[in-house]
Amino acid sequence: MDARCDSTSSSWRCVNARKHAVQLLSKHPLIDGHVDVPVVARYRYGNKVENIPFDQPAFLNGSYPTTGHVDIPRLRAGKSGGFFWSAYVACPDDSTVGDDFEHAGSDIAVRDTLEQLDVIKQMNVKYPHDFGLVASVSEARNAFKHGKMISFIGIEGAHSLGNSLYALRAFSSMFSNKVPGPVRYLTLTHTCHNAFADSAGQQPPRWNGLSPFAPHLINELNRLAIVPDLSHVSDETALQTIVMTRGPVMLSHSAARALKDLERNVPDSVLAKLAGSEKDHVVMINAYPGFIGGSEDLEQVIKHVEHVSSIIGKDHVGVGTDFDGILSVPKGFEDVSHYPDLVAKLIHRGWTDREIVGFVGENVLRVLENAEHVAHKMSKNGAQPDNTRWNDVFDHKSHNEL
């Protein structure tokens, strides 16, 4: 059993915590739940993947904006095992979408999401020795075994679907027709309400949680082994989703509201609901200073990890930095090269190797694997694609076809 470190510890593991962290990350994948590299690709490079020098140190060559936190040299220096590439597009103008989001289907979100997904694919093809775009947990383990960083995809906000379950399936099958595909989570909202759910980022609520369309979406997510992501959602949306889903849930990049009182952060009530649920879950901790508050440094990030794990357990926490999507960074955790410093802090706080290996990657891999089991069971039981359309639920005359 690992010696737990404290102020009097003299074991090699405790005295050389960062070296031990590097050793752990060399053997066990650290998988970041939310990295916004595709956002940089779009806004800085206009999605011209051929012009993106991702294999060069960004802070040295000036190719990235000064807020860039991710590139291959720093990922390698930080012993990254991989990450979820975030496919993010902006919310539609809430003054034009309609009361029941009847006009959201004509927004450009679906087009822009397709472009983001294609950029992710191109980036992985461009650097085949560094990244492995994978779908299943077994594929992820194989990629890491062969020295590649694991690439999963998360779609940030159900507004990206344009009110369409067909779009969800198209995104999922864009890379292959297998279940699962590389898209492994869908954040139910971003900073806006949508046809499926209420966001934490907009008031007043529209649905008081989930909409009448949401059961169809969540069932389809379960069938496709795509995990419902509850970062950004309202408290009621989170609580209702935990009850409704057949499979696990996750929060891909959230901090604790108890330590920083923001609607965007996860409250203890939702954490308690997760802790009392039989469904698997993982909460991956955000690094944005505006969300973590306090001293706004690496030590403050650790306080959020400790608070969340004190309620849901160390087997249910993970890393979800939001790097490349945040405008400032915590002192001591400025970019992906500092992952070992994060792990070293946990060693000093008495976490065992087993607990740390779970935190950095095994916890989220277990959640993904459980989602795969649910999808497999649904397939065996004959589950078919849900062809319910927006107007089948809301029955607006404006969407009736001639």
N, C-alpha and C positions, 0 to 999 in steps of 0.2 A: 504493500500500500504506500502511496506517496506520502512523504512527510509534509504536513501542513506547515506553511511558513508563518512566522510571526516575528516580532521585533528582536527576539533572541535566537532565531534560527541560524545555524551555521552550515547546513547541508549545502552541497554543491548546487542543487536545484534552486535553493532560495538565494544564495549569494550570487549566482550566475543566472538570474531569472530570464534576462533577454536572450542569452545564448540558448537556454533551455526552450524558450518560446520558439526560436528559429528551428530547433530540432523537431519540436512537435509539429510545426507547420510544414516541415519538409516531408513528414510522414502522413499527416492528416489534413484534408483540404479545409481551408478557410473560405467559405462561400458568403460573399456580401449580398445581402438581400435586395439592395437597390443602388444601382450605379447609373448615372445619367449621361454616359458617353454619347449615346445617339442624339441627345439634345445639343451637345457641343458640335457634333457633326452637322446638324441642321443649321444652327444659328451662326456658327463661325465659318463653316465651309460650304454652306448651301447644299449639303448632302453629296458633295463631290468627293467620294471616298478615295479616289486616286490622288487627291491633294492632301490627305490627312497623314501626317508623319507620326503615326501612333507608336512606331518603333524607336522614336527619339525622345530624349528627356524634355518634357514640355517647358519646364521653367527655364531651361538653358537656351533653347533655340527660339523662344518667343512665338512659336507657332500656335500655341493655345492662348486663350485669354488668361489673364492672371488668376482667374478663379479655377483654372483647370487643376484637377487633383489626381488625374489618372493617365498613365501611359504604360507601355509595356516595360520599359526599364524600371519604373517605380513599382509596378505590380510584381516583377520578379524580385526586386530588392525587399519588398514586404512579404515575400513568400506567399503571395496570393494563390489560393487554390481555384479561384473562379468567382463569378458573380452573376447576378440576374441583370441583364441589359434591359433598361427601362424603355419601353416604347410609349413615349409621352407625347400628346398633342394638346393644344390649348382648349379650354372649355369654349363652347359656343356662346354667343351674346345672349344673356338670359332674357333680354327684352324682345327677342325675336323667336324664341323656341316654342312659345305657346304654353298654355296652362298645363297641358298634359304632355308637353314636349312633342306635340304633333308635327312641328316643323324641324325638329332636330335631325330627322332622317335625311333632310336635304342639305345638311351642313357638310363641310369639307373634312370632317374628322375622320371618316372612313378612309378617304384618299390619303390623308396625311399619315394615318396609322400604317397603311400598307407601305408607304415610303419608309417609315421608320423601321418596320420589320425587314424590308429589303436592305436597308443600310446595315442593319445588324448582321444579316446574312453575308453581305459583301465584306464587311470588316473581318468576319471569321474566315472567309475564303482568302482574303488578302494575307492573313497571318496564320496559315494552317499549322505551323509548328508551335505556335503559342496558344491557340484556342481550339477547343473542340465544342462545336455546337451540338448539344446532346438533348435527348428527350427524356429518357428514363434514368432512374438512379443507377441502374447497372451500367448504362452507358457513361454516366458521370464518373463512376469509380474507375472504369477502364481508361477514360481520358486522363484522369489524374495519374493513374499508374504509369502512363506513357509520357508524362512530363508536360501535359497540356493543362491550361486553365479551363475549368468547366464553364461553359456558356449556357445558361438558361435564359428565358425571356419572361418578363412581366409586363403586362399592358396596364398602364396607369390611368384608370378611369373608364367606366362603362359607357361614358359619352362617346368613346372611340367606336362603339358598335353602331352608332346611328340608328338606335332603336331596333336592331336586327340580330336575331339569333343566327341567321344565315351568315352574317358578317363574322360572328364569333367562330363559327365552324370554318369559314374561309381562312381566318387568321390561324386557327389551329392546324389546318391541313396544308398551309402554305409551303411547309418544308417536307411533308410526307403525309400519307393517308393513314398512318398508324396512330393509335392512341396509347400513350400520350404523344404529343408533339413537343417541340421545344418551348412553346408557350405554356408556362406552368402556374402562373397566377394571373388573375384579373383583379385589380383594385376596383371595388364596386363604385367608388366615386373619386373624382379629384376634388377641386375646390368648389365645385358646382353640383347642385342636384341634377339628377337625370331621370330618364323614364323608368329606372329600376329602383332608385334609392335616394335617400337624403344624405347630403354631405355635412361634415362638421364646419365647412368653410362658407356656408351660406345660411342666412336667416331671413324670414322664419322657415321652419320645415315645410316641405310640400306634402310628404306622405306620412309623416310621423314614423319614419323608419323606412320599411320596404314598401314598394308600390305593388299593385295587383299583378304587374308583369314580372316581378322579382322571382316568384316560385319557379317560373319557367326557366329563367336564366340560371338560377342556382342548381336546379336539376340538371341542366345541360352542362354546367361547369363540372358537376360531379361525374357525369357520363364521360366527359373528355379528360378527366384527371387534372383539371385546372383548379387550383385552390382559390377560393374566395379570399381576397386580401382586404383587411378591414382598416388599414391605414387610411386616413383622410375621411372616414365615414362618420356619421353622427353616432352618438351613443346608442340610440334606439335601433339604428340600422345594424350596428354591431351585435347587440343583444338578440335581435330577431334572427339574424343570420346564423348565429351559433346554434339556435334551436332548429332552424329550418334545414340546414345542410345535412346531408348524409355522411359527408366526409369531414376532413380536418379544415381548419381555417388558419390564417396567418396574418400577422401585421408585419409588413415587409420593411418598414422604416418609420418607427414611432418611438416617442419618448414618454415618460410617465408624467401624467398631469399632477400627481401629488407633489412632484418636485418643481414643476413649472406649470402654472395654472393657465393653460391654453386649451381651447376646444379641440385643437388639432392633436393634442396628446391624449393617450389612452388613460381613462380614469380607473381607479381601483375597482369600481363596480363592474366594469367589463372584465378586468383581470380576475376578479372573484368568480364571475360567471364562467370564464375559461377554466379556472382551477376546479370548479365543481362539475365540469362537463366530462362525459366519457369520450368525447371526440378529441382527437389529437390537435395540437396547436403549437405555434411558435411565435414569439414576439421578438422582432429583430430591432435593435436599439439604434435610433437615429443619432447622428453626431452634430447636427446643426446647432451652433451656439444659441440661436434664437429660440430653439425648442428645449434645450437642456438647461438653460438659465444658470444660476449660481455663479461659480467661478469661470464658467465657459471654457473649461480645459479638459484634458483627458481624464483627470480625476473626477470631474463632474459626469462625464460619460459613464464611468464605472459606477457612480452612485445610482444612475438610472438602471444599469444592469442589475445591481444588487437589489434595488427596490422591487423591480419587476419580478426577479427570481425569488424574492422573499414571499411573494404571493402565489406564483404559478409553479415555482420549482426551477432548479437549474437545468433540468432536462427540456425546458420549454423556452429558452432565451437564445438569441443569436445576434449577429452583426448585421446592421442595415444602415450604413453610413449616410446615404444620399449624396455621396461625393459626385462632383461635376454638376450637381443640381442645387448646390447651396452657395450663397454669396460670401460666407465667411466660415472659418474652421476653428475647432478648439485648439488651444495652445497645447503642443505636444502630440497632436493627432492631425497634422496639417494635410496629409495625403495618404495614399495607399501604402507608401513605404513604411508607415508607422504601425502597421498591423502587429508586428512583434511587440511593440511597446504596450499596446492594448492587452495582449496576452500576459506580458510580464507583470502588469498591474494586478491581474487576477491571481497570478502565482503568489505575489506578495500579500494578497488578501486571503490566502489560504485555500484557494480552489485547487482541487486535485487535477491530475492529468486527465482522468476520465471526464470530469466535469467540463474542463476546458475544451477537450476534443468535441464534446457535444455542443458547447457554445459556438465554436468556430464553424461547425459544418454538419456534424452528425445529427443534430436536432432537426434542422431543416430538411436534411435528406430523409430522415425517418418520416416526417410529415408528408413529403412528396411520395414516398413509397406507400404510405397508407392511402393517399389519394389514388394511386395506381391500383391498389387492392379494391377500393370501392368501385372504380370504373370497370375493373375486370369482372366483379360480381354483377354489376348492372348489365354488362354485355352478356354474361352467361344467362341472365334472366330475361334476355330478349329486348333490352332497352333500345329504342330507336331515336333518331334525331327528332327534336321537338320543332315542328314547323309552325308554331304559333307566331303570328305577326302582331305588330303593335296595334293595328286597327281591330284585330280579333279581340283584344282586351279592352280597348277604350272606345271602339265603335264610333269614331268621328266621321261624319259625312264627308269631310274634306279629304278623307283617305279612301273612300269607297271607289272602287274601280268601275268604269263603264262596262 
